[in-house]
Amino acid sequence: MIAGGLAGFAVGLLLAPEEGQKLRRRVAYQLEHLADQLGAFIDHLSNPDGSSEARRTGDQLVEDAREKAQRIRDDIDALLGEVRSGSASRSTPTE
């Protein structure tokens, strides 16, 4: 949506047969309008209706996945630590 708006804006500027001051006013208006639309879109994305059951379920699934991923990382770190300590003790020359 944003890319399409910017492309249309650029084409409009290139094809605009208006004088300098009129063109600058038009560009300023278009930029303000685009900024307002972009701001509203970002607000909508960052503050969706969080009260829906689907949203709560999705948030819970994401949190569960994060916890499981952290447990897997911890297990991998523990295994790597064991492997490193086993390799270090085996590589120590015995006299």
N, C-alpha and C positions, 0 to 999 in steps of 0.2 A: 504494500500500500504506500509506504513512504517512498520507495524507489520509483514507483509510478508517478507519484505526485511531483517528485523532483525532476523526473524526465519530462513530464508535461510542462512544468515550470520553465525548464531550460529551453524547450522547443518554443514555448510562448515568447520567451525573451528574444530568441533568434528571429522569429517571424514577425515580431511586433513592429508596425510601421509608425509608432508614436514618437513624439519629440522627447528630448532628454528629461525635462522636469515631469512631464506626464508619465513617462516610463518609470522614473524613480518613484513617484507616488504609487504607481500600480505595483511595482516590485515590493515596496515597503508593505503595502496592504496584503499582498499575497503571502509574504513572509510571515506577517503577524497572524494571518488566518491559518497558515500551515503550522505555525508554532502553537496556536491555540488547539488545533486538532490533535497535534502530537502530544501536547500536555494532557488533554482529556483522555487520549488513548493510554498513555502511561499511567495515569491515575486509575483508570479502569483495570489495568493489568495488576497494579500493585495493591489495589483495594477491592478485590472482587467480593461478591456477597459470600462471606465466609460462614454463614449460618446454615448452608445447605448440608444435608446428610452426605451427599457425594463428596463434597469438599472435605468434611471431617474424616470420612473414610480414606480418601486419598492422602490426606496429611498423616493419618495413622500408618498407612502403608509405607509412606516415605520414611517416617521415623523408625519403623520396624526394620526396614532395609538398611538404614544407616547403622542401627545397633548391630545387626548381623554382620555387616561389612567391617565394623570396628572389631568385633570378636574374631573374625577371620584374620584381620591384620595382626591382632595380638597373638593369635595362634601361630601365624607365620613367623612373627618376630621371635617367639619362644623357640620354635623349631630351628630357625637360623642361629639363634644363640647356642642351642645345643650342638648343632653341627660345627659351629666355629670353635666351641670349647673342646669338642671331640677331636677336631682336626689339629688344634693347637697342641693337645696332649700327645697325639700320635706323631706329630712332626718334631717334637722335642727329642733330640738325640739322647739315647741312653748309653751310658759308658760302662 
